[in-house]
Amino acid sequence: MSDKNIKRFPPDFFWGAATASYQVEGGIENTDWAKAAREGSVPVCGEACDHYNRYEEDFDIAKSLGHDAHRMSVEWARIEPEEGKFDMDAIAHYQKVAQALQDRGIHPGITLWHFTLPLWFSESGGFEREDSPQIFARYCAFVVEHLKDYCHHYSTMNEPIVFASNGWLRGSWPPFKRFLLLDGISITNSGRQHEARYKKGFAPFFLYLRVVKNLTRAHNAAYDAIKHVLLASDVSVVKHVILFHANKNPFNKILAKFMNWWWTHRFMKQVYMKCDSIGLNYYFHRKFGDTAVYKKTDMDWDIYPEGIEESLMMLTRYNKPLYVSESGIADARDIYRADYIRGQVEGVWRAIQRGADVRGHFYWSLLDNYEWALGFEKRFGLVEVDFKTQKRVIRPSAYIYKAICEQNAIE
Ligand code: FCB
């Protein structure tokens, strides 16, 4: 392969994978999701990948796969099990986890909240509460105060619009409040198959708007609180972007523009001033007026890895460093994953050539894990997990990604 066919990434580019505490750790019972599982509304998470006990083994695997960074999250319900009471053992655990990454030369990035809420908070109204931003900021400041010697990269929250839409529009995730009575809009991993089980509690639209508003306030308050504790931190929000695009039809173009505003920019405009960087989670696109037939992932999502390029370009208007905080594919047979990874990495490279300041790429996910309302069936991992024995087996595609990580380039 001649040198001109090699697509190199900037020096110091971070390569790794992402996980989220509730999806991998196991043994978390005091959250809204655990309660919903006890009530039969979502699958039981149980032991998950037992990552709480096996993180060292899992980070050894990440290291063996050439990763030099890892996006993890900490579990709010473990750290603040009662309102205003913080658990020092829980925080000591996460200090050990972050240290275990450092020991392996893997740079940690910590998401402070990834979907699951402590029960005391969700039961008292969660992000519908007027004072939720202050509650959230206090929690974030506490975590950063205790993890600041181990980590400088923090994301306040993961995919706030997915959280609010699934919770208050579709009603498919806790707290199962439903505004969309029509069910044509399958926005994201909300578990269509399980819809029969949803409680169809109706929620007025303003409640969704209130939650979104409180999430923007919560991010902004958390940013200030974190900066107060650790000025040198890099604080981001992780935004799920759906790439809405269109064929040549002008009406479709306007529709795509509106949907990009509705899903991405409406939120980002409220928070970007208090972001040192932005995380992009990219999984899919919706092309209006498109008649093409796409291959599908096990989530039934179009296989369209190249959409990551335009998704990154959409975020360049905020003039911040960008990270691909998640992008991946559910593919139990591992037949599409290698090409998918190549496709998205090339898309990231093209975005960088076009001026996007992308600093890192985190594949979702290191391990197969609990895929929310869809349980354990959907397999996103570079590493296959047998949930009965907890045995880990590295998938062939993980080695394709390893070569990219190690060479900081793709051929
Ligand atoms: C994202 C979530 C992540 C995972 C992937 C498949 O929306 O952030 O937790 O479920 O989808």
Boltz pocket constraint, residues with backbone or C-beta under 6 A from the ligand:
constraints:
  - pocket:
      binder: B
      contacts: [[A, 20], [A, 23], [A, 158], [A, 159], [A, 162], [A, 188], [A, 189], [A, 240], [A, 281], [A, 326], [A, 364], [A, 370], [A, 371], [A, 372], [A, 380]]
      max_distance: 6.0
